Amino acid sequence: MLVTIGSVTTASRAAKVIRRELGINVQVIHTPTQLNRGGCSYSIRFSDNYHMSVKRVISDYRIPVKRWYSEEGAGVYNDLS
């Protein structure tokens, strides 16, 4: 799963909160070129299995996100927004 976020600060905050609340592995990465819609963009990446739990935590903490994607394979993303 990939969630695009506008800034590295917000992405880092989201990853920290998710790790603390859910105890799962979360990576902060530059948004892949094909998904970046201009400007600075970072994403968090985690297992698709945690989609609903992460969505709840992000909502509870009012973390602003841009879009949600499932990863279908190397460089192939399905927009879930």
Backbone as XML, in Angstrom:
<?xml version="1.0"?>
<chain id="A" units="angstrom">
  <residue number="1" name="MET">
    <atom name="N" x="0.859" y="-1.160" z="0.000"/>
    <atom name="CA" x="0.000" y="0.000" z="0.000"/>
    <atom name="C" x="0.904" y="1.221" z="0.000"/>
  </residue>
  <residue number="2" name="LEU">
    <atom name="N" x="0.465" y="2.242" z="-0.704"/>
    <atom name="CA" x="1.211" y="3.487" z="-0.789"/>
    <atom name="C" x="0.223" y="4.633" z="-0.561"/>
  </residue>
  <residue number="3" name="VAL">
    <atom name="N" x="0.573" y="5.538" z="0.338"/>
    <atom name="CA" x="-0.253" y="6.709" z="0.617"/>
    <atom name="C" x="0.598" y="7.936" z="0.332"/>
  </residue>
  <residue number="4" name="THR">
    <atom name="N" x="0.161" y="8.781" z="-0.596"/>
    <atom name="CA" x="0.932" y="9.977" z="-0.927"/>
    <atom name="C" x="0.576" y="11.091" z="0.046"/>
  </residue>
  <residue number="5" name="ILE">
    <atom name="N" x="1.638" y="11.810" z="0.449"/>
    <atom name="CA" x="1.524" y="12.868" z="1.449"/>
    <atom name="C" x="2.363" y="14.043" z="0.953"/>
  </residue>
  <residue number="6" name="GLY">
    <atom name="N" x="1.954" y="15.254" z="1.268"/>
    <atom name="CA" x="2.582" y="16.445" z="0.711"/>
    <atom name="C" x="3.985" y="16.773" z="1.171"/>
  </residue>
  <residue number="7" name="SER">
    <atom name="N" x="4.349" y="16.410" z="2.389"/>
    <atom name="CA" x="5.662" y="16.822" z="2.879"/>
    <atom name="C" x="6.344" y="15.686" z="3.630"/>
  </residue>
  <residue number="8" name="VAL">
    <atom name="N" x="7.661" y="15.783" z="3.717"/>
    <atom name="CA" x="8.428" y="14.767" z="4.442"/>
    <atom name="C" x="8.101" y="14.827" z="5.936"/>
  </residue>
  <residue number="9" name="THR">
    <atom name="N" x="7.824" y="16.011" z="6.453"/>
    <atom name="CA" x="7.489" y="16.153" z="7.875"/>
    <atom name="C" x="6.198" y="15.416" z="8.203"/>
  </residue>
  <residue number="10" name="THR">
    <atom name="N" x="5.175" y="15.604" z="7.382"/>
    <atom name="CA" x="3.895" y="14.941" z="7.611"/>
    <atom name="C" x="4.014" y="13.441" z="7.396"/>
  </residue>
  <residue number="11" name="ALA">
    <atom name="N" x="4.765" y="13.025" z="6.386"/>
    <atom name="CA" x="4.971" y="11.595" z="6.133"/>
    <atom name="C" x="5.695" y="10.939" z="7.311"/>
  </residue>
  <residue number="12" name="SER">
    <atom name="N" x="6.703" y="11.612" z="7.845"/>
    <atom name="CA" x="7.437" y="11.078" z="8.997"/>
    <atom name="C" x="6.541" y="10.990" z="10.223"/>
  </residue>
  <residue number="13" name="ARG">
    <atom name="N" x="5.729" y="11.999" z="10.418"/>
    <atom name="CA" x="4.780" y="11.990" z="11.543"/>
    <atom name="C" x="3.790" y="10.840" z="11.397"/>
  </residue>
  <residue number="14" name="ALA">
    <atom name="N" x="3.255" y="10.653" z="10.184"/>
    <atom name="CA" x="2.313" y="9.563" z="9.937"/>
    <atom name="C" x="2.961" y="8.211" z="10.226"/>
  </residue>
  <residue number="15" name="ALA">
    <atom name="N" x="4.173" y="8.018" z="9.739"/>
    <atom name="CA" x="4.874" y="6.749" z="9.955"/>
    <atom name="C" x="5.089" y="6.491" z="11.440"/>
  </residue>
  <residue number="16" name="LYS">
    <atom name="N" x="5.491" y="7.524" z="12.172"/>
    <atom name="CA" x="5.734" y="7.384" z="13.607"/>
    <atom name="C" x="4.454" y="7.004" z="14.352"/>
  </residue>
  <residue number="17" name="VAL">
    <atom name="N" x="3.357" y="7.677" z="14.030"/>
    <atom name="CA" x="2.078" y="7.400" z="14.687"/>
    <atom name="C" x="1.610" y="5.976" z="14.361"/>
  </residue>
  <residue number="18" name="ILE">
    <atom name="N" x="1.725" y="5.576" z="13.105"/>
    <atom name="CA" x="1.285" y="4.233" z="12.695"/>
    <atom name="C" x="2.127" y="3.164" z="13.388"/>
  </residue>
  <residue number="19" name="ARG">
    <atom name="N" x="3.438" y="3.357" z="13.430"/>
    <atom name="CA" x="4.314" y="2.396" z="14.129"/>
    <atom name="C" x="3.915" y="2.272" z="15.591"/>
  </residue>
  <residue number="20" name="ARG">
    <atom name="N" x="3.676" y="3.409" z="16.238"/>
    <atom name="CA" x="3.328" y="3.407" z="17.657"/>
    <atom name="C" x="1.961" y="2.764" z="17.903"/>
  </residue>
  <residue number="21" name="GLU">
    <atom name="N" x="0.966" y="3.127" z="17.089"/>
    <atom name="CA" x="-0.401" y="2.651" z="17.305"/>
    <atom name="C" x="-0.622" y="1.210" z="16.855"/>
  </residue>
  <residue number="22" name="LEU">
    <atom name="N" x="0.021" y="0.810" z="15.752"/>
    <atom name="CA" x="-0.238" y="-0.505" z="15.169"/>
    <atom name="C" x="0.940" y="-1.467" z="15.262"/>
  </residue>
  <residue number="23" name="GLY">
    <atom name="N" x="2.131" y="-0.946" z="15.525"/>
    <atom name="CA" x="3.312" y="-1.796" z="15.627"/>
    <atom name="C" x="3.717" y="-2.461" z="14.327"/>
  </residue>
  <residue number="24" name="ILE">
    <atom name="N" x="3.475" y="-1.768" z="13.208"/>
    <atom name="CA" x="3.811" y="-2.350" z="11.903"/>
    <atom name="C" x="4.953" y="-1.580" z="11.250"/>
  </residue>
  <residue number="25" name="ASN">
    <atom name="N" x="5.580" y="-2.196" z="10.276"/>
    <atom name="CA" x="6.664" y="-1.579" z="9.526"/>
    <atom name="C" x="6.086" y="-0.582" z="8.514"/>
  </residue>
  <residue number="26" name="VAL">
    <atom name="N" x="6.589" y="0.648" z="8.550"/>
    <atom name="CA" x="6.163" y="1.712" z="7.629"/>
    <atom name="C" x="7.421" y="2.382" z="7.094"/>
  </residue>
  <residue number="27" name="GLN">
    <atom name="N" x="7.490" y="2.557" z="5.779"/>
    <atom name="CA" x="8.612" y="3.241" z="5.157"/>
    <atom name="C" x="8.169" y="4.605" z="4.654"/>
  </residue>
  <residue number="28" name="VAL">
    <atom name="N" x="9.038" y="5.602" z="4.795"/>
    <atom name="CA" x="8.819" y="6.917" z="4.191"/>
    <atom name="C" x="9.693" y="6.959" z="2.943"/>
  </residue>
  <residue number="29" name="ILE">
    <atom name="N" x="9.078" y="7.227" z="1.788"/>
    <atom name="CA" x="9.800" y="7.235" z="0.513"/>
    <atom name="C" x="9.404" y="8.459" z="-0.306"/>
  </residue>
  <residue number="30" name="HIS">
    <atom name="N" x="10.239" y="8.808" z="-1.298"/>
    <atom name="CA" x="9.824" y="9.796" z="-2.295"/>
    <atom name="C" x="8.695" y="9.165" z="-3.104"/>
  </residue>
  <residue number="31" name="THR">
    <atom name="N" x="7.681" y="9.933" z="-3.411"/>
    <atom name="CA" x="6.581" y="9.421" z="-4.220"/>
    <atom name="C" x="7.114" y="9.027" z="-5.594"/>
  </residue>
  <residue number="32" name="PRO">
    <atom name="N" x="6.757" y="7.820" z="-6.076"/>
    <atom name="CA" x="7.214" y="7.408" z="-7.405"/>
    <atom name="C" x="6.825" y="8.444" z="-8.466"/>
  </residue>
  <residue number="33" name="THR">
    <atom name="N" x="7.694" y="8.634" z="-9.435"/>
    <atom name="CA" x="7.518" y="9.659" z="-10.468"/>
    <atom name="C" x="6.153" y="9.588" z="-11.139"/>
  </residue>
  <residue number="34" name="GLN">
    <atom name="N" x="5.687" y="8.391" z="-11.466"/>
    <atom name="CA" x="4.415" y="8.269" z="-12.185"/>
    <atom name="C" x="3.205" y="8.676" z="-11.330"/>
  </residue>
  <residue number="35" name="LEU">
    <atom name="N" x="3.383" y="8.798" z="-10.015"/>
    <atom name="CA" x="2.276" y="9.192" z="-9.139"/>
    <atom name="C" x="2.391" y="10.632" z="-8.653"/>
  </residue>
  <residue number="36" name="ASN">
    <atom name="N" x="3.558" y="11.223" z="-8.808"/>
    <atom name="CA" x="3.787" y="12.572" z="-8.317"/>
    <atom name="C" x="3.101" y="13.570" z="-9.231"/>
  </residue>
  <residue number="37" name="ARG">
    <atom name="N" x="2.206" y="14.340" z="-8.662"/>
    <atom name="CA" x="1.430" y="15.299" z="-9.453"/>
    <atom name="C" x="1.936" y="16.719" z="-9.283"/>
  </residue>
  <residue number="38" name="GLY">
    <atom name="N" x="3.235" y="16.852" z="-9.169"/>
    <atom name="CA" x="3.844" y="18.172" z="-9.061"/>
    <atom name="C" x="4.201" y="18.526" z="-7.634"/>
  </residue>
  <residue number="39" name="GLY">
    <atom name="N" x="5.255" y="19.282" z="-7.489"/>
    <atom name="CA" x="5.688" y="19.721" z="-6.171"/>
    <atom name="C" x="6.381" y="18.623" z="-5.394"/>
  </residue>
  <residue number="40" name="CYS">
    <atom name="N" x="6.706" y="18.951" z="-4.177"/>
    <atom name="CA" x="7.375" y="18.008" z="-3.281"/>
    <atom name="C" x="6.348" y="16.995" z="-2.792"/>
  </residue>
  <residue number="41" name="SER">
    <atom name="N" x="6.670" y="15.734" z="-2.886"/>
    <atom name="CA" x="5.731" y="14.725" z="-2.426"/>
    <atom name="C" x="6.473" y="13.526" z="-1.864"/>
  </residue>
  <residue number="42" name="TYR">
    <atom name="N" x="6.004" y="13.074" z="-0.745"/>
    <atom name="CA" x="6.525" y="11.871" z="-0.109"/>
    <atom name="C" x="5.367" y="10.925" z="0.107"/>
  </residue>
  <residue number="43" name="SER">
    <atom name="N" x="5.706" y="9.674" z="0.335"/>
    <atom name="CA" x="4.689" y="8.657" z="0.564"/>
    <atom name="C" x="5.093" y="7.785" z="1.732"/>
  </residue>
  <residue number="44" name="ILE">
    <atom name="N" x="4.101" y="7.115" z="2.279"/>
    <atom name="CA" x="4.387" y="6.051" z="3.233"/>
    <atom name="C" x="3.988" y="4.743" z="2.569"/>
  </residue>
  <residue number="45" name="ARG">
    <atom name="N" x="4.763" y="3.709" z="2.844"/>
    <atom name="CA" x="4.517" y="2.394" z="2.254"/>
    <atom name="C" x="4.409" y="1.378" z="3.393"/>
  </residue>
  <residue number="46" name="PHE">
    <atom name="N" x="3.406" y="0.499" z="3.268"/>
    <atom name="CA" x="3.192" y="-0.537" z="4.271"/>
    <atom name="C" x="2.418" y="-1.673" z="3.608"/>
  </residue>
  <residue number="47" name="SER">
    <atom name="N" x="2.287" y="-2.786" z="4.298"/>
    <atom name="CA" x="1.582" y="-3.949" z="3.752"/>
    <atom name="C" x="0.111" y="-3.636" z="3.513"/>
  </residue>
  <residue number="48" name="ASP">
    <atom name="N" x="-0.412" y="-4.101" z="2.372"/>
    <atom name="CA" x="-1.833" y="-3.923" z="2.035"/>
    <atom name="C" x="-2.759" y="-4.483" z="3.119"/>
  </residue>
  <residue number="49" name="ASN">
    <atom name="N" x="-2.280" y="-5.450" z="3.877"/>
    <atom name="CA" x="-3.103" y="-6.087" z="4.923"/>
    <atom name="C" x="-3.571" y="-5.089" z="5.981"/>
  </residue>
  <residue number="50" name="TYR">
    <atom name="N" x="-2.862" y="-3.983" z="6.117"/>
    <atom name="CA" x="-3.167" y="-3.014" z="7.168"/>
    <atom name="C" x="-3.921" y="-1.789" z="6.666"/>
  </residue>
  <residue number="51" name="HIS">
    <atom name="N" x="-4.426" y="-1.846" z="5.460"/>
    <atom name="CA" x="-5.081" y="-0.698" z="4.830"/>
    <atom name="C" x="-6.124" y="-0.043" z="5.739"/>
  </residue>
  <residue number="52" name="MET">
    <atom name="N" x="-7.085" y="-0.789" z="6.219"/>
    <atom name="CA" x="-8.180" y="-0.214" z="7.011"/>
    <atom name="C" x="-7.698" y="0.293" z="8.367"/>
  </residue>
  <residue number="53" name="SER">
    <atom name="N" x="-6.776" y="-0.423" z="8.991"/>
    <atom name="CA" x="-6.241" y="0.005" z="10.290"/>
    <atom name="C" x="-5.463" y="1.313" z="10.144"/>
  </residue>
  <residue number="54" name="VAL">
    <atom name="N" x="-4.646" y="1.410" z="9.102"/>
    <atom name="CA" x="-3.875" y="2.631" z="8.866"/>
    <atom name="C" x="-4.822" y="3.782" z="8.535"/>
  </residue>
  <residue number="55" name="LYS">
    <atom name="N" x="-5.838" y="3.512" z="7.741"/>
    <atom name="CA" x="-6.801" y="4.548" z="7.387"/>
    <atom name="C" x="-7.472" y="5.115" z="8.641"/>
  </residue>
  <residue number="56" name="ARG">
    <atom name="N" x="-7.803" y="4.239" z="9.580"/>
    <atom name="CA" x="-8.424" y="4.667" z="10.828"/>
    <atom name="C" x="-7.468" y="5.542" z="11.640"/>
  </residue>
  <residue number="57" name="VAL">
    <atom name="N" x="-6.210" y="5.112" z="11.772"/>
    <atom name="CA" x="-5.224" y="5.876" z="12.547"/>
    <atom name="C" x="-4.993" y="7.246" z="11.908"/>
  </residue>
  <residue number="58" name="ILE">
    <atom name="N" x="-4.844" y="7.285" z="10.599"/>
    <atom name="CA" x="-4.627" y="8.561" z="9.906"/>
    <atom name="C" x="-5.819" y="9.492" z="10.114"/>
  </residue>
  <residue number="59" name="SER">
    <atom name="N" x="-7.007" y="8.941" z="10.077"/>
    <atom name="CA" x="-8.204" y="9.745" z="10.313"/>
    <atom name="C" x="-8.263" y="10.228" z="11.767"/>
  </residue>
  <residue number="60" name="ASP">
    <atom name="N" x="-7.993" y="9.333" z="12.715"/>
    <atom name="CA" x="-8.027" y="9.683" z="14.140"/>
    <atom name="C" x="-7.058" y="10.814" z="14.462"/>
  </residue>
  <residue number="61" name="TYR">
    <atom name="N" x="-5.895" y="10.808" z="13.831"/>
    <atom name="CA" x="-4.872" y="11.819" z="14.091"/>
    <atom name="C" x="-4.947" y="13.007" z="13.126"/>
  </residue>
  <residue number="62" name="ARG">
    <atom name="N" x="-5.941" y="12.991" z="12.257"/>
    <atom name="CA" x="-6.169" y="14.086" z="11.298"/>
    <atom name="C" x="-4.925" y="14.410" z="10.480"/>
  </residue>
  <residue number="63" name="ILE">
    <atom name="N" x="-4.298" y="13.361" z="9.964"/>
    <atom name="CA" x="-3.106" y="13.531" z="9.137"/>
    <atom name="C" x="-3.560" y="13.727" z="7.689"/>
  </residue>
  <residue number="64" name="PRO">
    <atom name="N" x="-3.190" y="14.852" z="7.071"/>
    <atom name="CA" x="-3.643" y="15.105" z="5.695"/>
    <atom name="C" x="-2.877" y="14.232" z="4.690"/>
  </residue>
  <residue number="65" name="VAL">
    <atom name="N" x="-3.624" y="13.515" z="3.873"/>
    <atom name="CA" x="-3.027" y="12.683" z="2.828"/>
    <atom name="C" x="-3.615" y="13.080" z="1.483"/>
  </residue>
  <residue number="66" name="LYS">
    <atom name="N" x="-2.892" y="12.736" z="0.419"/>
    <atom name="CA" x="-3.362" y="13.059" z="-0.929"/>
    <atom name="C" x="-4.166" y="11.898" z="-1.518"/>
  </residue>
  <residue number="67" name="ARG">
    <atom name="N" x="-3.499" y="10.760" z="-1.729"/>
    <atom name="CA" x="-4.160" y="9.641" z="-2.394"/>
    <atom name="C" x="-3.690" y="8.319" z="-1.795"/>
  </residue>
  <residue number="68" name="TRP">
    <atom name="N" x="-4.517" y="7.285" z="-1.983"/>
    <atom name="CA" x="-4.231" y="5.917" z="-1.531"/>
    <atom name="C" x="-4.067" y="5.031" z="-2.754"/>
  </residue>
  <residue number="69" name="TYR">
    <atom name="N" x="-3.042" y="4.187" z="-2.753"/>
    <atom name="CA" x="-2.784" y="3.265" z="-3.863"/>
    <atom name="C" x="-2.455" y="1.870" z="-3.329"/>
  </residue>
  <residue number="70" name="SER">
    <atom name="N" x="-2.976" y="0.862" z="-4.017"/>
    <atom name="CA" x="-2.483" y="-0.494" z="-3.766"/>
    <atom name="C" x="-1.394" y="-0.741" z="-4.800"/>
  </residue>
  <residue number="71" name="GLU">
    <atom name="N" x="-0.425" y="-1.557" z="-4.428"/>
    <atom name="CA" x="0.674" y="-1.864" z="-5.346"/>
    <atom name="C" x="0.385" y="-3.206" z="-5.999"/>
  </residue>
  <residue number="72" name="GLU">
    <atom name="N" x="0.214" y="-3.179" z="-7.315"/>
    <atom name="CA" x="-0.120" y="-4.385" z="-8.070"/>
    <atom name="C" x="1.123" y="-5.115" z="-8.556"/>
  </residue>
  <residue number="73" name="GLY">
    <atom name="N" x="2.251" y="-4.511" z="-8.451"/>
    <atom name="CA" x="3.513" y="-5.089" z="-8.918"/>
    <atom name="C" x="4.531" y="-3.979" z="-9.045"/>
  </residue>
  <residue number="74" name="ALA">
    <atom name="N" x="5.676" y="-4.306" z="-9.580"/>
    <atom name="CA" x="6.747" y="-3.312" z="-9.711"/>
    <atom name="C" x="6.303" y="-2.151" z="-10.586"/>
  </residue>
  <residue number="75" name="GLY">
    <atom name="N" x="6.080" y="-1.004" z="-9.958"/>
    <atom name="CA" x="5.716" y="0.205" z="-10.707"/>
    <atom name="C" x="4.286" y="0.262" z="-11.179"/>
  </residue>
  <residue number="76" name="VAL">
    <atom name="N" x="3.427" y="-0.655" z="-10.713"/>
    <atom name="CA" x="2.019" y="-0.657" z="-11.119"/>
    <atom name="C" x="1.170" y="-0.373" z="-9.872"/>
  </residue>
  <residue number="77" name="TYR">
    <atom name="N" x="0.401" y="0.729" z="-9.933"/>
    <atom name="CA" x="-0.382" y="1.161" z="-8.789"/>
    <atom name="C" x="-1.850" y="1.291" z="-9.168"/>
  </residue>
  <residue number="78" name="ASN">
    <atom name="N" x="-2.713" y="0.932" z="-8.222"/>
    <atom name="CA" x="-4.158" y="1.030" z="-8.408"/>
    <atom name="C" x="-4.669" y="2.121" z="-7.471"/>
  </residue>
  <residue number="79" name="ASP">
    <atom name="N" x="-5.240" y="3.195" z="-8.022"/>
    <atom name="CA" x="-5.725" y="4.325" z="-7.228"/>
    <atom name="C" x="-6.978" y="3.912" z="-6.455"/>
  </residue>
  <residue number="80" name="LEU">
    <atom name="N" x="-6.933" y="4.030" z="-5.129"/>
    <atom name="CA" x="-8.056" y="3.661" z="-4.271"/>
    <atom name="C" x="-8.772" y="4.881" z="-3.714"/>
  </residue>
  <residue number="81" name="SER">
    <atom name="N" x="-8.345" y="6.068" z="-4.082"/>
    <atom name="CA" x="-8.924" y="7.300" z="-3.513"/>
    <atom name="C" x="-10.344" y="7.516" z="-3.960"/>
  </residue>
</chain>
